[in-house]
């Protein structure tokens, strides 16, 4: 195999495993994303506690059935186990996948227009990866023994060509990409329609059907730009630790700038970090103080913490579920959030994917209690959520599992783009505030301000 890029080959990795120390810039990653099939990019967008590693892969060996029972699994050399993902499964579950698993009547699912061609569930096995360690500022390109020689050679040649192209045209490429917020977005739901749904949700809450309902609205735009160009042009100004790009076909793409972790499982330690409680970041220090002291937002957060403690108790060992952090403030360029952390120890009889299925979808985007809140969402929202409030995940052959919740997410299907914004409705919610919050959360994606 001819290899021409200027990399350092890691000689500590024994054949047939192969690793190169090489760092890809944003233009090269964008080029790979567009030219390889089934591209997936997990973008941590940060350094430190909220994010350290970026992960890229493409050209999966095979797609798997719903439960991923017939999947390859490789034993990693000890020197590779420190990386979050080398080879293994990467997948996507739409919010509507939860209805399929509960076997809801097809007539109910068919009452709403589906705007994209995304699958309800997608899982594939990937045989190589590029991982960038933000702490060390070093990239690692690793090929497993199951990676076809022809694919390995093609990837190396492609990187070589992109490296030359990037050096020549780097400034031009960066300046010609269009951001998502520069597109013309419009609301698909008039205010009066949202108001009607809000009032009905409040009726259910006051009647005791539920404590909280997450209500969303949908936005739409049109663009012939490549989805990867839109993603890479937009990511620099967002800086969210659970961002991702996923290509599920020539015309089906997920562009997510999510700040929220759903489930992480490492060495049987389960972690979930639900977000509940949001205020716009106007750069005034009073914003974060107002959110931190808001009893309403703390109550919303606590409802979801209790829900997730219940979800985790089904898959975790007795008395292992704890809440080490409650109502922590996390700040981003557009909003401040309240975030809590819930831990537990996974029961040995469950796999990481079992745990994911059991807890899916995340309670922070349904409301509480989950089952009744989801029934009310199904009744009140005029649109399918599709990818929104679903999840993208990886399950490395090392055993490490991580997943996000697909908020702040855009789906590009052919030339149509969809985006959703929502928030938790509780007994003391105010219509105008909740409506504005659902817009504020995606203002940096859509440019819509009211």
Beta strands, then each sheet from edge to edge (+ up, - down):
strand 1: 8-9
strand 2: 18-21
strand 3: 40-43
strand 4: 53-57
strand 5: 62-63
strand 6: 88-93
strand 7: 121-126
strand 8: 128-133
strand 9: 138-143
strand 10: 186-187
strand 11: 212-222
strand 12: 242-247
strand 13: 252-258
strand 14: 261-266
strand 15: 269-273
strand 16: 275-280
strand 17: 322-331
strand 18: 335-345
strand 19: 367-368
strand 20: 391-396
strand 21: 401-404
strand 22: 409-413
strand 23: 416-425
sheet 1: 1+ 2- 9+ 8- 4+ 3- 12+ 13- 22+ 23- 11+ 10-
sheet 2: 1+ 2- 9+ 8- 4+ 3- 12+ 13- 22+ 23- 11+ 19-
sheet 3: 5+ 7- 6+ 20- 21+ 14- 15+ 18- 16+
sheet 4: 5+ 7- 6+ 20- 21+ 14- 15+ 18- 17+
end
